[in-house]
Amino acid sequence: MLDTLTFLLERLFLLAHIKLSSLLPPLGRDRGEPQSARRTERDEPLPQKFQRGDLLEVPRTLFTHFGIYLGDNRVAHLIPDILPVLTADSRQIQEMVTNTRLLLGVLSKRASIRVDSVEDFAYGAGILLNAMDRAVRRSPLPGEEVARRAERLVGSVSYSLLWNNCEHFVTYCRYGTAQSLQTDQFCEWLKSLIRDQRSVVLTALLGLLSMVYLGVSTSTTLPTLLIPFTLWMAS
């Protein structure tokens, strides 16, 4: 039952917070567009000066991507990726993660903690430096310790949108405890949705409509009764 609820929560989180095309290169990269045509924007130098162990944030339309600066223009970050499950070829794995690899990684719950250049990590977006220090209660660890933690974790890892994402990775490295403020915000939104009794009425109406169109059966009647009842008891 817990696994089922976790699966449903992750899919909700995916719909509410993920815009895959904003995190990684456009699908044209899968079609083999010329490298010179793809790197125009990313080749612009970034003005910031980072220190080893800094926490970097790249704000997106619906979420934020995180990484740890290792020095020498390198960033360690956790990203969904199916390829390490399919091959041990390190040269293929180190190539830029495509949208297809990312999506399959999300669905298979596999990811990589990998090291990319600052430009590849940001992909043309602006970078916030250590902005999370103002939101997390714990003080950051020394920069060298932060970077070493990130380097020790490089490789293939399990992935969860709710319980083990890029934000969990960087907060563990920088503050010593893994947490995700984005996940916390999503859970608060979900709790407010459950508490709203209008959700009960809406769910019941949708269930009745499904019974009208699909007919009365165990597969339609049970959810129609069980889901509104669960929401009502939780509200």
N, C-alpha and C positions, 0 to 999 in steps of 0.2 A: 504493500500500500504506500509506504514511504517513497519507494522508487517511482511509483506512478505519479505521486504528487510532485516529486522533484522534476520528473520529465515534463509535466504540464506547466510548472512554474518556469522552467527553462525556456519552453517554447513561447510563453507569454513574454518573458524577458527579451527574447529574440525579437519579437514583433514590436515591443514597446521601445527598445533601446538600441537596436542594431540597424545600421544602414551600411551594408557590406561594401557598397561601391565607394563609400567615403573613406574607408580605412585603407584600402589597397588599390593598386593600379587598376585602370579600367579593363574591361574584358578584352579589349583590343590587344592587350599583352599576350593573351592566350593565342591570338591569331597570328602572332609573329610579326607585329608591326616593327619597322626599323627602329633600332635603339635611339638614333639621333632624333627621331620624331617624338619619342616618349620622354626624353629627359630634359627637354627645354626648360620647363619650369623648375625642376628639382635641381638643376645645375647652378641656380642662383645661390651665392654664399649666404650662410646664416650669420647675422651680426653678433649673436650672443657668444660670450666666453664662458664655457662650462668648466666645472671642477669635477675631478674624479669622485664618484659617489652621489652626484646631483640627481635629483628626481625630475625627469622631464615629462611634461604633459603636452599632448597635441589635441586641442579641442576639436571635436567634430560636430556635425549638425545635431545629433541626438545623444552623443556619448563622448567620452574622452579616452584616448589611448595613452598608455604610460610606458616609460622605460627608465633604465638606470644608465647614466653616463659612465663609461669605463675609461675615458681618456683616449687620446689619439683619434678623435672623431668617430668613436665607436659607441654604440648604444645596445645594451642588452634588454630585450623585451619578450614577453610571452605572447604568442599569436597562434590561433588555431591552425593546424596543418596536418593533412592526412599523409603526406609523402613519407615521413619517417617510418610509418607503419608498412609502407609498400616497398621501400628500398633502403639499403644501407649505404648507398652511394652519396658520400658527403658533398661532392661537387654539385649534384642535382639538388640536394636538400638546401644548400646554401644559396641557390638562386632565389630571386625575389618570389615571395609567396603570391600566387595568383588567386583571383576570386574563387575559382573552382576548388583549389587546394584548401582555402579557408573555409568555404561552405561545407565541404566534406569533413574537414576537421571538426567543425562545430557539431555536425550530425553524429560523427563517430566518437566525439568527446576526446579527441587527441589534439595535442598542441606541441609547439616547440618553444623553448626559451633559446633564442638565437641572438647573434650579434650582427648588427647592420651599421652602416654609416649613418651619421646624423641626418643626412639628406634623404636617404632611403626611409629612415624611420619617420621623418616628418612629412615626406612626400608633398612638399610645396606649402604646407600649412605652418602657421606660427607656433612657436614653442613657449610654454610657460615653464619657468624655472622654480622648482621647490615651492610651488603654490600650495601644495597639500600640507606643508608645515604649519600653516595657519588653521587647518581644519582638524588635524590629528592631535590628540592630547599628549601623546608620547613625544619626547624630544628625539630628534634624529641621532642615529649612531654616527661615529666618526666616518668621514668619507671613504677612507681606505677599507674599513670594515664593510661598509655598504657595497662597495664595488666587489670585494672578495666574495661576499655572499652571493651576489648576482653571478659571478663567474663560476662558482661551484655548482650552480643550478643549471647551467647551460646544457641543453640536450632535450630529448623527447620527454614529455610529461603528459599526465592525464589532464583533461580540460572540463570545466563546468562554467557555464555562463553565470551561475549564481554563487558557486562555492570555490572556484579556482580559476580566476581570470587574470588579465594583465595587472589589474589594480591590486589583487591579493599578492602577486609576485613582488611588486615594487614596495608595498607597505611592509612586507616581511623583511625585505632587504634593508630598508631605510629606518624602520622603527622597531623591528624585532617581532612584530605581531602582524599576521596577515588579516587584512580586512578590506572591504570594498564599500566606499561611500555610495557609489552608484547602485550597488545591490541593496544597501540599506534604504535608499530613497525609493527604489522599486518596491521593496517589501512594504514600506509605509503606504505607497500608493495602492498596493494590493489590499492592505488591511482596510484602508478607507473605502475601497470599492466593496469589500465584503460587508463592512458596517453599514453601508448605504442600503436601506431596505428597498429602495427602488430597484436594486439589482435582483432582489428576490422576485418582484413582480415581473420584471423583464425576462428573467430566466424561465419563469412559469409560462409566460405567454409564448416564448420561443418553443418550449416543450410542447405546448398544446398545438401550435402550428405544425410542428414536426409530426405529431400524431395524426393531424388532419390530412397532411400530404402523404405520409408514409404508411398510415394505418396504425391500428392499435396492436402492439406486440410487446414482448418483454424488452426488446432493445430500445423501444421508444417510451414505453410507460415508466420503466424503472428510472431512467435519468430524469424524466419529467417530474417525478415525485421526489427523488432522492436529492438532486442538486438544489432545488429551491428550499427543501427542508434543511439541508446542511447550511446553506447561506443564512437562513432564518435563525438557526440556533447559534451561528457564529456572529450574527450582527448584534 
